[in-house]
Amino acid sequence: MTKVTYHPDEFNLRVEGHAGAGKPGEDIVCAGISTLGFTLVAAADEFNMHLYLNEADGVMDVRCYPSEETEERCRTVFDTLALGYELLAAKYPDNIIMGGRHD
């Protein structure tokens, strides 16, 4: 089970655990989770983000410390990716769950 925690007021998104929806390399839920994570990592170049990755434990923790100029764009990126995780959680509730404050 993958747990995603999103704290929009802190610009923090944490993804932890493995989806367990299939064999490694064939897990469609894991592929979706990973794609969203890689998208957030790619956006890190544009913003002042601290990124923690530990693939062995299945943990990704991303925090953004935006300037006034980048705050709105940073929020848009985080909100959009959180929505993607919420959609996955709704479709695959046995494999991914949203936690924390994600409104």
OpenMM code with the backbone's topology and positions (N, CA, C; nanometers):
from openmm import Vec3, app, unit

residues = "MET THR LYS VAL THR TYR HIS PRO ASP GLU PHE ASN LEU ARG VAL GLU GLY HIS ALA GLY ALA GLY LYS PRO GLY GLU ASP ILE VAL CYS ALA GLY ILE SER THR LEU GLY PHE THR LEU VAL ALA ALA ALA ASP GLU PHE ASN MET HIS LEU TYR LEU ASN GLU ALA ASP GLY VAL MET ASP VAL ARG CYS TYR PRO SER GLU GLU THR GLU GLU ARG CYS ARG THR VAL PHE ASP THR LEU ALA LEU GLY TYR GLU LEU LEU ALA ALA LYS TYR PRO ASP ASN ILE ILE MET GLY GLY ARG HIS ASP".split()
positions = [
    Vec3(0.0853, -0.1178, 0.0000),
    Vec3(0.0000, 0.0000, 0.0000),
    Vec3(0.0896, 0.1237, 0.0000),
    Vec3(0.0578, 0.2163, -0.0873),
    Vec3(0.1277, 0.3441, -0.0925),
    Vec3(0.0427, 0.4479, -0.0212),
    Vec3(0.1060, 0.5264, 0.0640),
    Vec3(0.0383, 0.6350, 0.1337),
    Vec3(0.0955, 0.7674, 0.0835),
    Vec3(0.0056, 0.8548, 0.0415),
    Vec3(0.0442, 0.9877, -0.0047),
    Vec3(-0.0111, 1.0882, 0.0949),
    Vec3(0.0748, 1.1747, 0.1428),
    Vec3(0.0345, 1.2791, 0.2361),
    Vec3(0.0680, 1.4139, 0.1729),
    Vec3(-0.0311, 1.5006, 0.1680),
    Vec3(-0.0124, 1.6325, 0.1076),
    Vec3(-0.0529, 1.7399, 0.2068),
    Vec3(0.0378, 1.8327, 0.2298),
    Vec3(0.0133, 1.9474, 0.3176),
    Vec3(0.0335, 2.0742, 0.2335),
    Vec3(-0.0742, 2.1258, 0.1725),
    Vec3(-0.0598, 2.2409, 0.0836),
    Vec3(-0.0084, 2.3665, 0.1539),
    Vec3(-0.0411, 2.3826, 0.2806),
    Vec3(0.0042, 2.5015, 0.3532),
    Vec3(0.1546, 2.4987, 0.3777),
    Vec3(0.2148, 2.3809, 0.3712),
    Vec3(0.3592, 2.3660, 0.3920),
    Vec3(0.4331, 2.3327, 0.2628),
    Vec3(0.3616, 2.3279, 0.1517),
    Vec3(0.4209, 2.2856, 0.0246),
    Vec3(0.4984, 2.1544, 0.0439),
    Vec3(0.4301, 2.0548, 0.0961),
    Vec3(0.4950, 1.9263, 0.1244),
    Vec3(0.4102, 1.8120, 0.0702),
    Vec3(0.4741, 1.7233, -0.0036),
    Vec3(0.4103, 1.6035, -0.0559),
    Vec3(0.5021, 1.4860, -0.0250),
    Vec3(0.4458, 1.3857, 0.0416),
    Vec3(0.5234, 1.2676, 0.0788),
    Vec3(0.4534, 1.1440, 0.0239),
    Vec3(0.5309, 1.0589, -0.0404),
    Vec3(0.4813, 0.9333, -0.0960),
    Vec3(0.5659, 0.8229, -0.0343),
    Vec3(0.4978, 0.7229, 0.0266),
    Vec3(0.5753, 0.6161, 0.0897),
    Vec3(0.5062, 0.4816, 0.0749),
    Vec3(0.5874, 0.3806, 0.0593),
    Vec3(0.5383, 0.2448, 0.0466),
    Vec3(0.5261, 0.2010, -0.0980),
    Vec3(0.5024, 0.0729, -0.1148),
    Vec3(0.4898, 0.0146, -0.2477),
    Vec3(0.3442, -0.0242, -0.2719),
    Vec3(0.2959, -0.0004, -0.3918),
    Vec3(0.1547, -0.0215, -0.4240),
    Vec3(0.1133, -0.1679, -0.4100),
    Vec3(0.1959, -0.2592, -0.4551),
    Vec3(0.1648, -0.4011, -0.4432),
    Vec3(0.0492, -0.4479, -0.5303),
    Vec3(0.0302, -0.3838, -0.6464),
    Vec3(-0.0800, -0.4218, -0.7345),
    Vec3(-0.0383, -0.5237, -0.8402),
    Vec3(0.0887, -0.5586, -0.8411),
    Vec3(0.1378, -0.6538, -0.9400),
    Vec3(0.2844, -0.6823, -0.9176),
    Vec3(0.3399, -0.7642, -1.0048),
    Vec3(0.4824, -0.7970, -0.9973),
    Vec3(0.5651, -0.6723, -1.0276),
    Vec3(0.6848, -0.6622, -0.9672),
    Vec3(0.7723, -0.5495, -1.0002),
    Vec3(0.7937, -0.5417, -1.1521),
    Vec3(0.7805, -0.4226, -1.2037),
    Vec3(0.7934, -0.4016, -1.3469),
    Vec3(0.6628, -0.4176, -1.4224),
    Vec3(0.5593, -0.4714, -1.3560),
    Vec3(0.4295, -0.4910, -1.4198),
    Vec3(0.3153, -0.4287, -1.3387),
    Vec3(0.3488, -0.3520, -1.2376),
    Vec3(0.2501, -0.2932, -1.1465),
    Vec3(0.2030, -0.1595, -1.2025),
    Vec3(0.0826, -0.1573, -1.2579),
    Vec3(0.0296, -0.0369, -1.3227),
    Vec3(0.0075, 0.0771, -1.2228),
    Vec3(-0.0299, 0.0437, -1.1000),
    Vec3(-0.0506, 0.1480, -0.9994),
    Vec3(0.0834, 0.2111, -0.9634),
    Vec3(0.1837, 0.1284, -0.9446),
    Vec3(0.3184, 0.1782, -0.9156),
    Vec3(0.3681, 0.2671, -1.0295),
    Vec3(0.3395, 0.2276, -1.1529),
    Vec3(0.3813, 0.3070, -1.2678),
    Vec3(0.3171, 0.4463, -1.2642),
    Vec3(0.1890, 0.4531, -1.2307),
    Vec3(0.1217, 0.5822, -1.2208),
    Vec3(0.1781, 0.6673, -1.1083),
    Vec3(0.1994, 0.6042, -0.9932),
    Vec3(0.2560, 0.6745, -0.8775),
    Vec3(0.3943, 0.7280, -0.9113),
    Vec3(0.4753, 0.6443, -0.9742),
    Vec3(0.6115, 0.6839, -1.0096),
    Vec3(0.6131, 0.7963, -1.1124),
    Vec3(0.5253, 0.7899, -1.2101),
    Vec3(0.5201, 0.8942, -1.3126),
    Vec3(0.4893, 1.0296, -1.2517),
    Vec3(0.3931, 1.0328, -1.1605),
    Vec3(0.3626, 1.1584, -1.0926),
    Vec3(0.4828, 1.2061, -1.0109),
    Vec3(0.5494, 1.1135, -0.9434),
    Vec3(0.6676, 1.1495, -0.8653),
    Vec3(0.7795, 1.2039, -0.9514),
    Vec3(0.8058, 1.1387, -1.0649),
    Vec3(0.9102, 1.1865, -1.1556),
    Vec3(0.8763, 1.3239, -1.2115),
    Vec3(0.7484, 1.3497, -1.2324),
    Vec3(0.7048, 1.4814, -1.2792),
    Vec3(0.7373, 1.5876, -1.1752),
    Vec3(0.7114, 1.5571, -1.0492),
    Vec3(0.7420, 1.6518, -0.9424),
    Vec3(0.8925, 1.6738, -0.9305),
    Vec3(0.9697, 1.5677, -0.9436),
    Vec3(1.1156, 1.5794, -0.9380),
    Vec3(1.1658, 1.6689, -1.0515),
    Vec3(1.1089, 1.6517, -1.1702),
    Vec3(1.1496, 1.7346, -1.2840),
    Vec3(1.1185, 1.8817, -1.2591),
    Vec3(1.0071, 1.9079, -1.1914),
    Vec3(0.9702, 2.0464, -1.1618),
    Vec3(1.0619, 2.1082, -1.0568),
    Vec3(1.1337, 2.0257, -0.9827),
    Vec3(1.2205, 2.0753, -0.8751),
    Vec3(1.3264, 2.1718, -0.9268),
    Vec3(1.3662, 2.1576, -1.0516),
    Vec3(1.4660, 2.2479, -1.1087),
    Vec3(1.4162, 2.3912, -1.1164),
    Vec3(1.2858, 2.4094, -1.1262),
    Vec3(1.2295, 2.5429, -1.1412),
    Vec3(1.2070, 2.6152, -1.0087),
    Vec3(1.2017, 2.5403, -0.8993),
    Vec3(1.1672, 2.5975, -0.7703),
    Vec3(1.2730, 2.5623, -0.6665),
    Vec3(1.2661, 2.6296, -0.5534),
    Vec3(1.3564, 2.5989, -0.4428),
    Vec3(1.2959, 2.4825, -0.3652),
    Vec3(1.3251, 2.3592, -0.4091),
    Vec3(1.2673, 2.2407, -0.3472),
    Vec3(1.3741, 2.1564, -0.2799),
    Vec3(1.3356, 2.0987, -0.1692),
    Vec3(1.4195, 1.9993, -0.1039),
    Vec3(1.3570, 1.8644, -0.1356),
    Vec3(1.4353, 1.7747, -0.1874),
    Vec3(1.3855, 1.6457, -0.2311),
    Vec3(1.4576, 1.5346, -0.1567),
    Vec3(1.3805, 1.4427, -0.0981),
    Vec3(1.4371, 1.3250, -0.0330),
    Vec3(1.3829, 1.2022, -0.1033),
    Vec3(1.4709, 1.1187, -0.1531),
    Vec3(1.4312, 0.9945, -0.2188),
    Vec3(1.5029, 0.8770, -0.1534),
    Vec3(1.4290, 0.7722, -0.1252),
    Vec3(1.4866, 0.6473, -0.0783),
    Vec3(1.4084, 0.5360, -0.1467),
    Vec3(1.4560, 0.4939, -0.2626),
    Vec3(1.3831, 0.3955, -0.3410),
    Vec3(1.3694, 0.2622, -0.2696),
    Vec3(1.4697, 0.2233, -0.1927),
    Vec3(1.4649, 0.0944, -0.1238),
    Vec3(1.3466, 0.0887, -0.0280),
    Vec3(1.3218, 0.1968, 0.0439),
    Vec3(1.2095, 0.2026, 0.1372),
    Vec3(1.0826, 0.2558, 0.0713),
    Vec3(1.0933, 0.2954, -0.0542),
    Vec3(0.9770, 0.3483, -0.1252),
    Vec3(0.9302, 0.4801, -0.0692),
    Vec3(1.0236, 0.5740, -0.0456),
    Vec3(0.9881, 0.7032, 0.0128),
    Vec3(1.0339, 0.8169, -0.0784),
    Vec3(0.9431, 0.9099, -0.1033),
    Vec3(0.9761, 1.0351, -0.1694),
    Vec3(0.9105, 1.1456, -0.0871),
    Vec3(0.9892, 1.2404, -0.0436),
    Vec3(0.9374, 1.3533, 0.0341),
    Vec3(0.9866, 1.4803, -0.0332),
    Vec3(0.8936, 1.5633, -0.0787),
    Vec3(0.9300, 1.6860, -0.1493),
    Vec3(0.8700, 1.8045, -0.0763),
    Vec3(0.9543, 1.9026, -0.0510),
    Vec3(0.9116, 2.0286, 0.0087),
    Vec3(0.9580, 2.1412, -0.0822),
    Vec3(0.8745, 2.2404, -0.0942),
    Vec3(0.9075, 2.3570, -0.1748),
    Vec3(0.9167, 2.4778, -0.0824),
    Vec3(1.0189, 2.5580, -0.1031),
    Vec3(1.0361, 2.6825, -0.0290),
    Vec3(1.0362, 2.7957, -0.1320),
    Vec3(0.9177, 2.8308, -0.1827),
    Vec3(0.9106, 2.9248, -0.2949),
    Vec3(0.9374, 3.0691, -0.2536),
    Vec3(0.9852, 3.1430, -0.3504),
    Vec3(0.9942, 3.2881, -0.3338),
    Vec3(0.8563, 3.3449, -0.3673),
    Vec3(0.8395, 3.4728, -0.3469),
    Vec3(0.7118, 3.5354, -0.3823),
    Vec3(0.6813, 3.5160, -0.5304),
    Vec3(0.7856, 3.5185, -0.6128),
    Vec3(0.7674, 3.5067, -0.7571),
    Vec3(0.7266, 3.3656, -0.7990),
    Vec3(0.7676, 3.2635, -0.7245),
    Vec3(0.7411, 3.1254, -0.7662),
    Vec3(0.6314, 3.0569, -0.6844),
    Vec3(0.5776, 3.1240, -0.5832),
    Vec3(0.4805, 3.0599, -0.4943),
    Vec3(0.3566, 3.0089, -0.5687),
    Vec3(0.2993, 3.0895, -0.6544),
    Vec3(0.1774, 3.0469, -0.7242),
    Vec3(0.2051, 2.9280, -0.8162),
    Vec3(0.3167, 2.9323, -0.8895),
    Vec3(0.3498, 2.8205, -0.9781),
    Vec3(0.3801, 2.6943, -0.8983),
    Vec3(0.4481, 2.7081, -0.7869),
    Vec3(0.4790, 2.5931, -0.7017),
    Vec3(0.3491, 2.5306, -0.6499),
    Vec3(0.2576, 2.6133, -0.6047),
    Vec3(0.1288, 2.5627, -0.5542),
    Vec3(0.0524, 2.4906, -0.6647),
    Vec3(0.0543, 2.5457, -0.7851),
    Vec3(-0.0146, 2.4824, -0.8973),
    Vec3(0.0426, 2.3439, -0.9251),
    Vec3(0.1745, 2.3321, -0.9247),
    Vec3(0.2391, 2.2018, -0.9487),
    Vec3(0.1995, 2.1030, -0.8398),
    Vec3(0.2117, 2.1425, -0.7144),
    Vec3(0.1793, 2.0522, -0.6033),
    Vec3(0.0310, 2.0138, -0.6044),
    Vec3(-0.0572, 2.1115, -0.6236),
    Vec3(-0.2012, 2.0820, -0.6251),
    Vec3(-0.2374, 1.9875, -0.7395),
    Vec3(-0.1776, 2.0083, -0.8554),
    Vec3(-0.2062, 1.9240, -0.9706),
    Vec3(-0.1605, 1.7803, -0.9456),
    Vec3(-0.0408, 1.7636, -0.8920),
    Vec3(0.0081, 1.6285, -0.8654),
    Vec3(-0.0712, 1.5616, -0.7534),
    Vec3(-0.1109, 1.6384, -0.6526),
    Vec3(-0.1950, 1.5809, -0.5464),
    Vec3(-0.3273, 1.5329, -0.6047),
    Vec3(-0.3821, 1.6070, -0.6990),
    Vec3(-0.5056, 1.5644, -0.7655),
    Vec3(-0.4824, 1.4320, -0.8393),
    Vec3(-0.3688, 1.4194, -0.9051),
    Vec3(-0.3369, 1.2939, -0.9733),
    Vec3(-0.3316, 1.1773, -0.8767),
    Vec3(-0.2697, 1.1981, -0.7602),
    Vec3(-0.2645, 1.0920, -0.6588),
    Vec3(-0.4044, 1.0616, -0.6048),
    Vec3(-0.4875, 1.1635, -0.5871),
    Vec3(-0.6250, 1.1410, -0.5414),
    Vec3(-0.7039, 1.0578, -0.6422),
    Vec3(-0.6840, 1.0848, -0.7704),
    Vec3(-0.7521, 1.0070, -0.8740),
    Vec3(-0.7077, 0.8608, -0.8713),
    Vec3(-0.5773, 0.8382, -0.8538),
    Vec3(-0.5279, 0.7004, -0.8421),
    Vec3(-0.5856, 0.6321, -0.7188),
    Vec3(-0.5918, 0.7051, -0.6073),
    Vec3(-0.6450, 0.6480, -0.4829),
    Vec3(-0.7926, 0.6118, -0.4980),
    Vec3(-0.8671, 0.6922, -0.5720),
    Vec3(-1.0086, 0.6626, -0.5938),
    Vec3(-1.0258, 0.5393, -0.6826),
    Vec3(-0.9383, 0.5232, -0.7796),
    Vec3(-0.9471, 0.4116, -0.8734),
    Vec3(-0.8901, 0.2817, -0.8147),
    Vec3(-0.7870, 0.2939, -0.7316),
    Vec3(-0.7182, 0.1774, -0.6757),
    Vec3(-0.7075, 0.1891, -0.5230),
    Vec3(-0.8198, 0.1870, -0.4516),
    Vec3(-0.8185, 0.2090, -0.3067),
    Vec3(-0.7462, 0.1003, -0.2265),
    Vec3(-0.7232, -0.0154, -0.2848),
    Vec3(-0.6488, -0.1211, -0.2149),
    Vec3(-0.4987, -0.1026, -0.2260),
    Vec3(-0.4554, -0.0055, -0.3087),
    Vec3(-0.3132, 0.0089, -0.3351),
    Vec3(-0.2549, 0.1458, -0.3034),
    Vec3(-0.3405, 0.2462, -0.2934),
    Vec3(-0.2926, 0.3813, -0.2644),
    Vec3(-0.3990, 0.4548, -0.1837),
    Vec3(-0.3526, 0.5293, -0.0850),
    Vec3(-0.4428, 0.6056, 0.0022),
    Vec3(-0.3856, 0.7454, 0.0227),
    Vec3(-0.4750, 0.8424, 0.0273),
    Vec3(-0.4339, 0.9801, 0.0558),
    Vec3(-0.4478, 1.0025, 0.2051),
    Vec3(-0.3488, 1.0650, 0.2640),
    Vec3(-0.3528, 1.0985, 0.4051),
    Vec3(-0.3215, 1.2452, 0.4235),
    Vec3(-0.3362, 1.2928, 0.5446),
    Vec3(-0.3065, 1.4326, 0.5745),
    Vec3(-0.4150, 1.5237, 0.5224),
    Vec3(-0.3846, 1.6490, 0.5227),
    Vec3(-0.4794, 1.7503, 0.4754),
    Vec3(-0.4535, 1.7725, 0.3276),
    Vec3(-0.5479, 1.7391, 0.2446),
    Vec3(-0.5293, 1.7517, 0.1006),
    Vec3(-0.6436, 1.8239, 0.0330),
    Vec3(-0.6918, 1.9286, 0.0971),
    Vec3(-0.8008, 2.0039, 0.0348),
    Vec3(-0.7502, 2.1312, -0.0288),
] * unit.nanometer
topology = app.Topology()
chain = topology.addChain("A")
for resn in residues:
    res = topology.addResidue(resn, chain)
    for name in ("N", "CA", "C"):
        topology.addAtom(name, app.Element.getBySymbol(name[0]), res)
